[in-house]
Amino acid sequence: VSGYAFSGPHQGFGSMARAWTRFWLRFSGARGLGRVAARLAAIPAPPHKGRVVLAQMSPRGFIEPTATIFHSALSLGNGCYIGDRAMLYQRHQGGAIRMEDKVYLYRDVILETGMGGSITIGEGTSLHPKTQVHANVSDIVIGRGVMLASNCSLYSYDHGIAPGMPIKGQDLRSKGPIVIGDGAWLGDGVRVLSGVAVGQGAVIAAGSVLTRDVKENCIAAGNPARVIRSRGNQEERA
Ligand SMILES: CC(C)(COP(=O)(O)OP(=O)(O)OC[C@H]1O[C@@H](n2cnc3c(N)ncnc32)[C@H](O)[C@@H]1OP(=O)(O)O)[C@@H](O)C(=O)NCCC(=O)NCCS
């Protein structure tokens, strides 16, 4: 039984609920009274992923009142969704976060930039719960229409590990930016290390650790991830 007056996967919003939500969405924002309006707008909304409907109802998109935006260089396209307890965080010398239209960040997603690293996320891309993107030293570019399942992590840097001195005191380093091509799908819990490029339309199996590039339309799996076949072969096999 749903606890929401107008929700349910097949019901959507009723017209009264839509009118209520549209009214309060006009005043919603990431801070102060905007957050109060966001809470009011969301009262009739469905839970969990269903809440993206709030972003779809306004070009300004929707930022959940429990999200934290601690960033001075964030640019948001139209209709973006920033979910519950999502964290957009700028460390020392952190570069920009750019989100094109209709980017959805579900709950507990973390985007962090620091030491000149920036994050770009293309139109129609979604990051599922608890996925983390940490762009320190080098950039992270995620293309359009990409699906990052839950619990993925992308780190564009490593700690220095020279012997004879504490790791904690060493500079961060990087093998280069991370690039995820348009239309790629990363399954649950994929780890992407610095300097790795994933080609357009590639599939990365759940739990894989990507240490090397994966070409477009290939399917890669394992730790370290290896290409197991291409999507073309899969279709031939079926
Ligand atoms: C990548 C994936 C789509 C491939 O599915 P598939 O085409 O049915 O592949 P198969 O199950 O036939 O597996 C092919 C081979 O890859 C291996 N493999 C599949 N997934 C693997 C994984 N996550 N890690 C390591 N090896 C894996 C299989 O063991 C098999 O090896 P074998 O030929 O030696 O027996 C699927 O394995 C996967 O990881 N899906 C992600 C699920 C997920 O995260 N969903 C979240 C929702 S967004």
The ligand as an SDF file (V2000), in Angstrom:
LIG
                    3D

 48 50  0  0  0  0  0  0  0  0999 V2000
   27.8320   -7.8620  -18.7140 C   0  0  0  0  0  0  0  0  0  0  0  0
   26.5530   -8.6750  -18.7030 C   0  0  0  0  0  0  0  0  0  0  0  0
   25.3920   -7.8150  -19.2410 C   0  0  0  0  0  0  0  0  0  0  0  0
   26.8020   -9.8450  -19.6470 C   0  0  0  0  0  0  0  0  0  0  0  0
   25.6610  -10.6490  -19.6370 O   0  0  0  0  0  0  0  0  0  0  0  0
   25.5650  -11.9000  -20.6690 P   0  0  0  0  0  0  0  0  0  0  0  0
   25.7220  -11.4120  -22.0690 O   0  0  0  0  0  0  0  0  0  0  0  0
   24.3380  -12.6510  -20.3280 O   0  0  0  0  0  0  0  0  0  0  0  0
   26.8950  -12.7040  -20.3310 O   0  0  0  0  0  0  0  0  0  0  0  0
   27.0440  -14.1960  -19.8100 P   0  0  0  0  0  0  0  0  0  0  0  0
   26.3080  -14.3920  -18.5320 O   0  0  0  0  0  0  0  0  0  0  0  0
   26.7720  -15.0970  -20.9580 O   0  0  0  0  0  0  0  0  0  0  0  0
   28.6050  -14.2450  -19.4270 O   0  0  0  0  0  0  0  0  0  0  0  0
   29.6170  -14.2730  -20.4100 C   0  0  0  0  0  0  0  0  0  0  0  0
   30.9330  -14.5670  -19.7060 C   0  0  0  0  0  0  0  0  0  0  0  0
   31.2810  -13.4300  -18.9180 O   0  0  0  0  0  0  0  0  0  0  0  0
   31.4170  -13.7950  -17.5480 C   0  0  0  0  0  0  0  0  0  0  0  0
   30.8250  -12.7250  -16.7400 N   0  0  0  0  0  0  0  0  0  0  0  0
   29.5840  -12.2160  -16.8470 C   0  0  0  0  0  0  0  0  0  0  0  0
   29.4100  -11.2390  -15.9420 N   0  0  0  0  0  0  0  0  0  0  0  0
   30.5610  -11.1620  -15.2490 C   0  0  0  0  0  0  0  0  0  0  0  0
   30.9940  -10.3420  -14.1900 C   0  0  0  0  0  0  0  0  0  0  0  0
   30.1880   -9.4150  -13.6640 N   0  0  0  0  0  0  0  0  0  0  0  0
   32.2280  -10.4870  -13.7390 N   0  0  0  0  0  0  0  0  0  0  0  0
   33.0540  -11.4170  -14.2670 C   0  0  0  0  0  0  0  0  0  0  0  0
   32.7120  -12.2260  -15.2860 N   0  0  0  0  0  0  0  0  0  0  0  0
   31.4750  -12.0940  -15.7550 C   0  0  0  0  0  0  0  0  0  0  0  0
   30.6220  -15.0710  -17.4040 C   0  0  0  0  0  0  0  0  0  0  0  0
   31.0980  -15.8390  -16.3250 O   0  0  0  0  0  0  0  0  0  0  0  0
   30.8590  -15.7280  -18.7260 C   0  0  0  0  0  0  0  0  0  0  0  0
   32.1180  -16.3380  -18.7200 O   0  0  0  0  0  0  0  0  0  0  0  0
   32.3510  -17.7990  -19.3940 P   0  0  0  0  0  0  0  0  0  0  0  0
   32.0400  -17.5940  -20.8730 O   0  0  0  0  0  0  0  0  0  0  0  0
   33.7800  -18.0900  -19.1270 O   0  0  0  0  0  0  0  0  0  0  0  0
   31.3850  -18.7050  -18.7300 O   0  0  0  0  0  0  0  0  0  0  0  0
   26.1940   -9.1600  -17.2860 C   0  0  0  0  0  0  0  0  0  0  0  0
   27.0710  -10.2050  -16.9130 O   0  0  0  0  0  0  0  0  0  0  0  0
   26.3010   -8.0780  -16.2200 C   0  0  0  0  0  0  0  0  0  0  0  0
   27.3100   -7.9040  -15.5400 O   0  0  0  0  0  0  0  0  0  0  0  0
   25.2320   -7.3030  -16.0620 N   0  0  0  0  0  0  0  0  0  0  0  0
   25.2170   -6.1560  -15.1490 C   0  0  0  0  0  0  0  0  0  0  0  0
   24.0400   -6.2930  -14.1780 C   0  0  0  0  0  0  0  0  0  0  0  0
   23.8890   -5.0510  -13.3640 C   0  0  0  0  0  0  0  0  0  0  0  0
   24.8270   -4.5300  -12.8150 O   0  0  0  0  0  0  0  0  0  0  0  0
   22.7040   -4.5310  -13.3280 N   0  0  0  0  0  0  0  0  0  0  0  0
   22.4570   -3.2390  -12.6790 C   0  0  0  0  0  0  0  0  0  0  0  0
   21.2880   -2.5960  -13.3280 C   0  0  0  0  0  0  0  0  0  0  0  0
   21.7280   -1.0770  -14.1430 S   0  0  0  0  0  0  0  0  0  0  0  0
  1  2  1  0
  2  3  1  0
  2  4  1  0
  2 36  1  0
  4  5  1  0
  5  6  1  0
  6  7  2  0
  6  8  1  0
  6  9  1  0
  9 10  1  0
 10 11  2  0
 10 12  1  0
 10 13  1  0
 13 14  1  0
 14 15  1  0
 15 16  1  0
 15 30  1  0
 16 17  1  0
 17 18  1  0
 17 28  1  0
 18 19  1  0
 18 27  1  0
 19 20  2  0
 20 21  1  0
 21 22  1  0
 21 27  2  0
 22 23  1  0
 22 24  2  0
 24 25  1  0
 25 26  2  0
 26 27  1  0
 28 29  1  0
 28 30  1  0
 30 31  1  0
 31 32  1  0
 32 33  2  0
 32 34  1  0
 32 35  1  0
 36 37  1  0
 36 38  1  0
 38 39  2  0
 38 40  1  0
 40 41  1  0
 41 42  1  0
 42 43  1  0
 43 44  2  0
 43 45  1  0
 45 46  1  0
 46 47  1  0
 47 48  1  0
M  END
$$$$
